[in-house]
């Protein structure tokens, strides 16, 4: 009798450590059993939690953000960019087009699982794994790059407040550079410049330029990737999006509906995102510097004209008289380019799609610490002026 009582007391003590009041296993034990049973989900969950830790550390400790962007997250971006380059169309575009039919199919699958007596988690598990994968890539492989060292620091440029005189002098230097290139550019009768080779050749030329640029700068890695032409570029133009980097496929996507002179610069910009340059103004300036590495005059022309547009826009707000003076003294070729672009853009200028996409992009950029939102694209002017003041224009 006493022995039986002793055993009962012992068993009760053990159960108290591992069971709740109803005699069920404790919370942590149940969680452990659940995660062990669902190993695939557990893998996605652990990856997500690691990405969250990396994101938090990146927002609070800049040296970590720089290290994480240069190495661990870049390895993943490189792998994605390399693998998806074997397909010459945009996988991200296909995924978006298939989103609605995929949702319908998945809903039907879920109801079928419920009819078979499956739990809610069993039916929701594929969707949860997909969402965790997307969030992991976003938080772990792209967002930390917003918090790395600034491009000016990595390039050893002194970035300061820009005066109207500095802005004018920089824009004037760009005007002169364009004038020198103008003789090598073909302008058909419609005024738009003509890119004298195919899209695929452009991809190779930009990859070559990136290899040259990366060999001189340790803050950016190099790998060859295929920038994807967007099949529905005409429709995309209504959103005013010339290109987009899709972090979940690792693809740099280019809107091929835009005039030719926009394409090299846009491609280099999206490939900068692909290589860990997240801030928009910095991606713009890296695109400019990369294009300067090319031995192709049209690519260098594209870089100068696109930055020149930003400089002129800033100068118009700062000093209208100087803006008019500079614009009127620009080469005839680039003036025709601007007129042709304005005519092209008239169809797309005031669209609901552009208002929506602009608002979403603005909120997204501000959420990642870019307080200027979509205006951050124009902050490339500060970097261009710093570049000019450093006496580097003649080396371009």
N, C-alpha and C positions, 0 to 999 in steps of 0.2 A: 504493500500500500504506500509506504513512504517512498519507495523507489519510483513507483509510478508517478507520484506527485513531483518528485525531483525532475523526472524527464519532462513532465508537462511544463514546469517552470522554465527549464532550459529551452524547450521549443518555443515557448512564448517570448523569451528574450530575443531569440534569433529572429522570429517573425516581426518583432517590434522594430528591428533594424531595417528590414527590407520590405515590410508590408504596411499599408495604411490601415485605418480603423476597420474597414470593411473586409480585410483579409486579402486585398489585392496587392500586387507588387508596387513598390514605391515609385514616385514620379520619374526619378532618374533611371531606374531600372527599366521602366516601361519605355522611356525615350530611347534608351540604349538598344532595347530589343527591336523597337520600331526602325531605327536607323540601320541596324544590322540586317533587318529583313529587306529594306529598300535601299540596297547599296548604290544603285545608279543615282537615285534622288539624293542620297547622302553625299555623293561626289559633287554633284552640282551645288548643293547647299554649302559644302565646305569651301568650294571655289568662290562662291558669292561672298561668304564671310571674310575670306582672305582679301577679296577686292574691296570690301567695305573698310577693312583695316588700312589697306594701302591708300584709299581715298582720304580717310580721316588724317592719317599721318602726312599725306601730301598737302592738305589744307593747312596744317599746323606747323610743318617743318620743311622749309623750302629745299634744303640740301637733299632731303629724302625724295622730294618730288623730282628733283633733277636726276638723282640716281635711278629712281624707279622708271622714269621716262626714257632714259638713255639705254637701260639694260633690260630688266625683266619684261616690262610692258612692250618694249620695242621688239623683243624676240617674238612675242605673240603677234604683233602687228605685221612683222616681216613674214611670218609663217602664213598668216591669212592673205596678205597681199601677193605672196608668191604662189600659193595654191590656187587662188581664184584667178590668177593671170592666165592659167591654162584655158580658161573659157573666155572667148573674145567678146561676149555680150555681158551686160550688167546683171549679175545675179540678184543684186538688191532690187533692181527694177522688176525683175520677174517675181521676186518674193512679194513685192507690194501689189502687183497685179493679181497674184494668186491669194491674197489675204482674205478676200470675201469668200471665194469658194472653199478655201481651207477652213474658215470658221464654220461654214455650213456643214462640211464633212465631219469636222471635229464634234460639233453639237450632236449630229446624228449618232456618231460613235459613242458619245457619252450616254445618251438616252438608251442605247442598246446595252451598254454595260450596266446601267441601272436596272434594266429589265432582267438581266441575268443575276441580279442580287448583289452587284458590286458596290463597294462603299464609295462615298463621295471622293475620297482621296484617290482611290484607284482610278476613277474616271478623270480626275483633275491632274493626275501625276504628269502626263506628257506636257500639258500646258504649263504647269509649274516649272518643270525642267527647262522648257524653252524660255520662259520669262527670266529664270535665274541665269541662264546662259547669256541672254542679251544684257541683263543688268551687270553681270560680271565683266563683260567686255567693255561696257560703258564706264563703269566705276573704276575698273582695274587697269584698263588699257588706253583709255582716251582722256578722261577728265583730269587725272593727275598732271597731265602736260600743261594744263592751264596755270599751274602753281609752281612750275619750274623756274629757274633763273630767267630773267628777261633776255630777249634777243640782243638788246644793246649791250648787256653785260657779257654775253657769250661772244659778241663780235668786238668787244672792247670799244664801243662807241659811247660818247657822252651825250645822253639824251636830256634835253632841257627845253624850257618854254621857247617857242618859236616867235620871232619878231616878223613883222610884215616885210621888212627889208630882206631878212634871211630867206623868207618864203619866196620872194620875188627872185632873188639871186639864184636860188636852187631851181626854180621853175625855168628860169632863163637858160641855165646850164642844160637842163633836159631838152629844152627847145632846140638848142644848138646841136646836141647829140642826135636828135631826130633828123635835123636838117642834113647832117652828114650821112645818115643812113638812107635818106630819102631817094638818092639816086639808084640804090640797089633794090628798091621796092617797085613792084608792078601794080599800077592802078588802072584797072579797066575803065570803060566809059562810064560805068555807074558810080565811080568815085571810090568804091570800096577797094582796099588793097587785096591782093590775091596771094594766098599761100601756095608756093610753087611745088608742092609735093602732097602726098596722101596723108591721111590721119595716122596710119600705121608708121609711116616714116617719121612723123612728128613725135610719136611716142618714143621711138628709138633715140631721137635727137635729145629729147628732154631727159631720158635716162642717162645718156652720155654726159649731159651737163650736170646732172646730180652727182654722178661719179666723180667728176672733176671738182665740184664744190665740196663734197664730203671729204675728199682727200686732203683738203686744206683746213677743215673745221671739225673738231672732235665732237661737237655737241649734236651732230646730226649723222645718222647712219645712212648707208647706201645699200640698195638692193634693186634689182631690175623688176619692174612690175608693168603691167599693161593697164593703162588708164582706159576706162570703159566709155564708149560713146553711148549716150542715152538714146534709145530707140524713139521714144516719144518726146524728143527735144522741143518740138513745136509747142506741145501742150505745157511742157515745163517752163517755157519762156514766159507764160502768163504769170508765173510766180516770181519772176525776175531773178531766177536762180541760174547762174551761168555754169555752176559746177557744184558737186556735193561729195563729201567723203562719208561713206557709210561704214561706221566702225564695226558693225556686226558682220560685215562680209570682208572688211579690209580693202574695199575698192575705192579708187578715185574715179568719180564719174564726171563726164564733161558734156555740157549741153552744146551739141554741134550745130544748133540752129543760129547761134550768135555769129556775127561777122568774123571773118578769118583772124583778124588781128587780136581778137579776144581769146582765141583758143590756146595758143602756147602759154600765155600768162596764166589762164585759168587752170590748165593742166598742171603747171608747176605749183600753183597755189594748193590744189587738192592733194598733190603728191607730198607737199610739205606737211599737211595734216597727217598723211599716211606715215610720215617719218618723225612724228612727235612734236610738231609745231602746232599748237592748238589755237593760240590767240590769232584772231583774224588779221590784225594789222601786221603781226609778225609773219604770218603765212604769206601775206602780200609782199612783204619785203624780201623774204627768203625766195619767193618766186622770182622777183626782180633780179636778185643776185645770182640765182641759178641760171636764169636765161642769159645773163651776161657771160657765163662760162661757155656758152655755145659758140661755135665758129660760124653759125648760120645767121646772116644778117636779118632775116625775117623774124627770128625768135628774139634777137636783141631789140629789134624795132618794136615788137609786141610789148616787151618789158618796159621800154622807155615811154611808149604812148600811154599805156595803162596807168603808170605812176604819174605821168604828166597830167592826165585827167584829174587825178586826186589833187595835185598841186594847184591846178587852175581853179578847181572848185573851192579850195581853201582860200586862194588869193582873191577870188571874186567876193568872198565874205569879208576879207580883211581890207582890201583896197581895190575898189571897182575900177578906178582909173588905170592902175597898173595892170589889172587883169585884161582890160580891153586893149591896152598897149601891147601886151605880150601875145595875146591871141591874134591880133591883127598882123603881128610880125612873124607868126608861125609859118612853116613851109606850106605851100599850096597843097601838097599831097596830104598832109595831116588835117588841114582844114576840110578838104573833100572827104576824108575819113570820118571826121566828126559830123559833117552834114549827112553823110550816108547812114551813119549810125542813128542819128536823130530820126531820120525818115523810117528806118527799119523799126525803131522802137515805138513809133507812134501807135501801132496796132496793139501793143502790149502795155502801154504806159499806165493807164487807169483800169486796173482789173481787181476784182474781188479776191482772186487767188493770191495776188501779190500782197494785198493788205493782210490777209490771214497768215500767209507764210512769213511776212515781215514781223508780225506781232509775235508769232511763236518763236521765231529765231531771236528776237529781242529779249524775250523772257528767258530763253535758254541760255543766252550769253551772259545775262545779268546774274543768273543763278550760279554761274561758274566764276563769278568774281570780276567779269568784264562790265564795270558799272556803266560804260557808255553804250552797252547793248549793240545794236546794229551799226551805230555810229563808230564803233571801234574799227571797222574796216578803213575808215578815213584817217585813223591815227597813224597810218603808214607815213603820212606827211612828216611827222616828227622824226621818224627814222631816216627818211630821205634827206631831210635837212641836216641831220647829224652826220650822215654819210658824206654830204657835200662839204660841210664845215671841216670834216676830217681830211679833206683834200683827196678823196678816193675816186672822184668822178673820172679823172683822167686814166685811172687804172681799169675802168670798166671796159 
